[in-house]
Amino acid sequence: MVSTEEHGPACRAAWERTPDGKAVTDAIVVEDVGRTYADRRGRAAGEVTALSGVSLRVAPGEVHGLLGPNGAGKTTLCKILTTTLEPTTGSAWVLGLDVTRQSRAVRRSIGLVFGGDRGLYGRLSARENLWFWGAMYGLRRSVLRSRAELLLDRVGLLDRADSRVDTFSRGMKQRLHLARGLVGDPRVLILDEPTVGMDPVAALDFRTLVAELREEGRTVLLTTHDMAEAAAVCDRVSLIDRGRLIMTEDTDAVGRLLSSYERVVAQGVSAELARRVEAIAGVVAVRHEAGRLEAETEEPSATSSVLAVLAGAGVHQVSTARPDLSEVYLHLVGRRGMAVT
C-alpha cells in the first residue's frame, strides 16, 4: 500500500478533484434517494421501502458513520454508492461521479468492505486473495506484491499470509476484508459493519487504522449499530431508521442525545406503582409484568424521579442501564412521527 508519508497536502489536494480534474466539494453526495423492492410474499405483489428520501453529504477526508439498527437501510445505501444497486428515485455521486451513469469510474475510485465471506476465496491464501483483487484493479505485479505485504502487515495477518482463508476465524476474515478494501488504494472507502466478529484487540487496531486513513486524506463511510465505535472513529454520524434519515450531527452531539436515555429496572413493583412511574414527566416507556418493571427515561431528572418514587414505595431491587440503540431510535421516530425526513 502507498505509505502515509506519500499522502501529504499535495496528494490530498489531488484527491479532492474528480478524475477529469474538476474540484470536488463533497466526496459523497446523496440527494433524495429512495429504493423499493418487490414484495411477492403471499398472493398479492407489493413493494417494500428500504430507503425513502435520503439526502446526505460527506466531505473529502471525513470519516462518516451511518448509525442504525439492523434493517434500517444502511447496507442498501452502501450498495447504491458502490454501484451494486440502483436507486429507485433520486441521485447519488461519489467524487463527482454519478453512481448510475458513471459506475465503472466510481468502482475504480472506491474500496468496499461488506464483511462475511463475500469477496474472499477460502481455498486461496490471504496473500493470493489480495493478489487476485489487486489484479482486478489492474495493478502491476511489482506494485501488487509489495502492496499486499504492506497491507497484510497493517491488518496483523502477515504471519498467516500463506494460510488458506477457510482456516481463518471470522475476525481474521474481517481483517482480510479490510486489506482487500484497501488494495486498490481507494480515495473513498465504504465499510459495512467492519468490526463484526473482531475481538476487542482487533477492534482497537481497526480504530487506529481508520485514524490513519483520515490522516492520509481518504474519505471513509462506515455503517454500525455500535454508538461507542462510531464515537471513537467518526467525525460525524447520520442516524437512519426504517429507511429514513433522522439526523446528521457530529459525534459529540449524538452522544449527548443518546446518553440522555436511561432504563430503570425494578423487581416487586405493583400495578398501581407502575402506573405512578408511567405518569412521571420524562418517562417515555414502561413495561410491567409479574412484578418486574422496566421504565425508560429521556432525561436524567426523570431517572431521579423514578428512583425516588420506587424508593419511597419500599422497592429496593433496582438497577439502571442504558437502553440499546434500537430502543432509542424507536423513541426518536415515535416522537417525531411523520415529520422525520
C-alpha positions in Angstrom: 0.0 0.0 0.0 1.1 3.6 -0.6 2.7 4.8 2.7 1.2 7.5 4.8 4.1 9.8 4.0 3.0 9.8 0.3 -0.4 11.2 1.2 0.7 14.7 2.1 -1.2 18.0 1.4 -0.4 17.9 -2.3 -1.8 14.4 -2.7 -4.9 15.3 -0.6 -5.5 18.3 -2.8 -5.4 16.0 -5.9 -7.8 13.6 -4.2 -10.3 16.5 -3.8 -10.7 16.5 -7.6 -12.6 14.3 -10.0 -10.6 12.1 -12.4 -11.1 14.8 -15.1 -9.6 17.5 -12.8 -12.8 19.2 -11.6 -12.9 20.4 -7.9 -14.9 18.1 -5.6 -16.6 19.9 -2.7 -18.1 16.7 -1.3 -16.7 13.2 -1.7 -20.2 11.7 -1.4 -23.5 13.3 -2.3 -26.9 11.7 -1.9 -30.0 13.6 -3.0 -33.5 12.4 -2.2 -32.6 8.7 -2.8 -35.3 6.1 -2.4 -35.2 2.4 -3.0 -38.1 0.0 -3.1 -38.2 -3.8 -3.6 -40.9 -6.0 -5.0 -42.5 -8.0 -2.2 -44.0 -11.2 -3.5 -44.8 -12.9 -0.3 -48.3 -14.2 -0.3 -50.7 -13.9 -3.2 -50.6 -10.1 -3.7 -47.5 -8.4 -5.1 -46.4 -5.2 -3.3 -43.4 -3.1 -2.5 -41.1 -2.8 0.4 -39.4 0.6 1.0 -35.8 0.2 2.0 -34.9 3.9 1.6 -37.1 6.9 1.4 -35.9 10.5 0.5 -32.4 10.1 1.9 -30.1 13.1 1.4 -26.5 13.2 2.7 -23.2 14.9 2.0 -19.8 13.7 3.2 -16.7 16.0 2.8 -13.4 14.8 1.4 -11.3 13.3 4.2 -14.2 12.9 6.5 -15.0 9.7 8.5 -18.7 9.5 8.5 -20.8 6.9 10.3 -24.2 5.5 9.3 -25.7 4.5 12.6 -28.8 2.4 13.0 -30.3 -0.9 14.0 -30.4 -3.9 11.7 -32.7 -3.4 8.8 -32.5 0.4 9.0 -31.4 0.8 5.4 -27.6 1.2 5.9 -26.5 -1.6 3.7 -28.9 -0.6 0.9 -27.4 2.9 0.8 -23.9 1.4 0.7 -24.9 -0.8 -2.2 -26.2 2.2 -4.1 -23.0 4.2 -3.5 -20.9 1.2 -4.6 -23.0 0.8 -7.8 -24.2 -2.7 -6.9 -27.8 -1.4 -6.6 -29.5 1.4 -8.5 -31.7 3.9 -6.7 -35.4 3.8 -7.5 -35.6 7.6 -7.1 -33.1 10.4 -6.5 -29.4 10.6 -7.4 -26.0 9.9 -5.8 -22.4 10.9 -6.7 -19.0 9.7 -5.4 -16.1 12.1 -6.1 -18.4 14.0 -8.5 -19.2 10.8 -10.5 -22.8 9.7 -10.9 -23.2 6.2 -9.4 -25.6 5.2 -12.1 -24.2 6.7 -15.3 -20.5 6.5 -14.4 -20.5 3.3 -12.4 -17.2 2.0 -13.8 -15.3 5.1 -12.9 -16.9 5.1 -9.4 -15.8 1.5 -8.8 -12.2 2.4 -9.7 -12.2 5.1 -7.0 -13.6 3.2 -4.1 -12.8 0.4 -1.7 -15.6 -1.8 -0.4 -15.8 -3.9 2.7 -19.1 -5.8 3.2 -17.7 -8.4 5.5 -18.8 -12.1 6.0 -17.5 -14.5 3.3 -18.4 -12.4 0.3 -15.4 -11.4 -1.7 -13.0 -13.9 -0.2 -11.9 -17.2 -1.7 -11.5 -19.8 1.0 -9.2 -22.1 -1.0 -6.7 -19.3 -1.6 -4.3 -17.9 0.9 -4.6 -14.5 2.3 -1.8 -13.3 0.1 -3.4 -14.9 -3.0 -6.7 -13.2 -2.3 -5.0 -9.8 -2.3 -3.1 -10.7 -5.5 -6.4 -11.6 -7.1 -8.2 -8.4 -6.2 -5.2 -6.3 -7.0 -5.1 -7.8 -10.5 -8.8 -6.9 -10.8 -7.8 -3.3 -10.2 -5.1 -3.6 -13.0 -2.1 -3.2 -10.7 1.3 -4.1 -12.0 2.8 -7.2 -10.5 5.6 -5.5 -8.7 3.3 -2.9 -7.2 0.7 -5.5 -6.2 3.1 -7.8 -4.4 4.7 -5.0 -2.4 1.3 -3.6 -1.5 -0.1 -7.0 -0.5 2.8 -7.4 2.0 2.3 -4.0 3.5 -1.5 -4.5 3.8 -1.2 -7.9 5.5 1.2 -6.4 7.9 -1.0 -3.4 8.5 -4.0 -5.6 9.5 -2.0 -8.1 11.5 -2.1 -11.1 9.2 1.5 -11.2 7.8 2.2 -14.3 9.8 -0.8 -16.0 8.2 -0.2 -14.7 4.7 0.2 -18.2 3.3 -2.7 -19.8 5.2 -5.9 -20.8 3.4 -8.7 -18.3 4.2 -11.1 -21.2 5.0 -9.0 -21.8 8.1 -9.4 -18.3 9.4 -11.7 -17.2 12.2 -14.5 -14.7 11.5 -12.4 -11.9 12.9 -9.4 -12.8 10.8 -11.6 -12.8 7.7 -12.9 -9.4 8.6 -9.3 -8.1 8.9 -8.5 -9.5 5.5 -11.6 -7.8 4.1 -10.2 -4.5 5.3 -6.9 -5.3 3.5 -8.9 -6.2 0.3 -10.8 -2.9 0.5 -7.5 -1.0 0.5 -5.7 -3.0 -2.2 -6.7 -0.5 -4.9 -5.5 2.5 -2.9 -9.0 4.0 -2.9 -9.9 7.6 -2.4 -13.2 6.6 -0.8 -13.6 3.6 1.5 -17.1 2.2 2.3 -17.2 -0.2 5.3 -20.4 -2.1 6.2 -20.2 -3.3 9.8 -16.4 -3.6 9.6 -15.7 -4.9 13.2 -18.3 -7.7 13.3 -16.6 -10.8 14.6 -13.4 -9.0 15.7 -12.1 -9.5 19.2 -11.5 -6.3 21.3 -7.8 -6.1 20.4 -8.5 -6.3 16.7 -11.4 -3.7 17.0 -9.0 -1.3 18.7 -6.4 -1.9 15.9 -9.2 -1.1 13.4 -9.9 2.3 15.1 -6.2 3.1 14.8 -6.3 2.1 11.1 -9.3 4.4 10.5 -7.4 7.3 12.1 -4.5 6.6 9.8 -6.8 6.6 6.7 -8.2 10.0 7.8 -4.6 11.4 8.0 -4.0 10.1 4.5 -6.9 12.2 3.3 -9.2 9.3 2.4 -13.0 9.6 2.9 -14.5 6.8 5.0 -18.2 5.9 5.2 -18.9 3.1 7.7 -22.1 1.6 9.0 -22.5 0.3 12.5 -25.1 -0.2 15.2 -22.4 0.4 17.9 -22.5 4.0 19.2 -19.2 3.6 21.0 -17.5 2.6 17.8 -19.0 5.5 15.9 -18.0 8.0 18.6 -14.4 6.6 18.6 -13.7 6.9 14.9 -16.2 9.2 13.2 -16.2 12.9 12.6 -20.0 13.0 12.0 -22.7 10.4 12.1 -26.1 10.0 10.4 -28.9 8.3 12.3 -31.1 6.2 10.0 -34.1 4.1 10.8 -36.7 2.3 8.6 -35.1 3.8 5.5 -35.4 7.4 6.7 -32.6 9.7 7.7 -33.4 11.0 11.2 -30.5 13.4 11.7 -26.8 14.1 10.9 -24.7 15.6 13.6 -21.1 15.5 14.9 -20.4 12.6 17.3 -20.4 14.7 20.4 -24.0 15.9 19.8 -25.3 12.5 19.0 -23.5 11.0 22.1 -25.2 13.6 24.3 -28.6 12.8 22.8 -28.2 9.0 23.3 -26.7 9.3 26.7 -29.7 11.2 28.0 -31.8 8.0 27.7 -31.7 5.5 30.6 -33.5 2.4 31.7 -34.6 1.6 35.2 -35.3 -2.0 36.1 -37.0 -2.9 39.4 -38.5 -6.1 41.0 -41.5 -6.3 43.3 -43.4 -3.5 41.7 -47.2 -3.4 42.0 -49.5 -2.4 39.1 -50.5 0.8 40.9 -46.9 1.8 41.4 -46.1 1.1 37.8 -48.9 3.5 36.8 -47.4 6.1 39.1 -44.0 5.7 37.4 -45.6 5.9 33.9 -47.1 9.3 34.8 -43.7 10.8 35.6 -42.6 13.6 33.2 -39.7 12.3 31.0 -40.7 8.7 31.2 -41.1 7.5 27.6 -41.9 3.8 28.0 -43.0 1.5 30.8 -43.2 -2.3 30.7 -44.6 -4.2 33.7 -45.1 -7.9 34.0 -45.2 -10.3 37.0 -43.9 -7.5 39.4 -41.0 -6.6 37.1 -40.8 -3.0 35.9 -38.8 -1.5 33.1 -39.0 2.2 32.7 -37.2 4.2 30.1 -36.4 7.9 30.5 -35.2 10.6 28.2 -33.6 12.9 30.7 -31.6 12.5 34.0 -34.2 14.3 36.1 -36.8 11.7 35.1 -34.5 8.9 36.1 -34.0 10.5 39.5 -37.8 10.9 39.9 -38.4 7.3 39.1 -35.8 6.1 41.6 -37.3 8.4 44.3 -40.8 7.0 43.7 -39.6 3.4 43.8 -37.5 4.0 47.0 -40.4 5.8 48.6 -42.6 2.8 48.0 -40.1 0.5 49.6 -38.7 -1.1 46.4 -35.0 -1.8 46.8 -34.2 -4.2 43.9 -33.5 -1.5 41.4 -30.8 -1.1 38.7 -30.1 1.4 35.9 -28.6 0.9 32.4 -28.6 2.5 29.0 -31.2 1.2 26.6 -29.8 -0.3 23.4 -29.6 1.8 20.2 -32.7 0.3 18.6 -34.8 1.3 21.6 -33.6 4.9 21.5 -34.4 5.0 17.8 -37.9 3.9 18.4 -38.3 6.8 20.9 -36.9 9.2 18.3 -39.1 8.0 15.5 -42.2 7.8 17.7 -41.6 11.4 19.0 -41.0 12.8 15.5 -43.7 10.8 13.8 -44.3 11.7 10.2 -42.1 14.7 10.5 -39.0 12.6 10.1 -37.1 13.5 6.9 
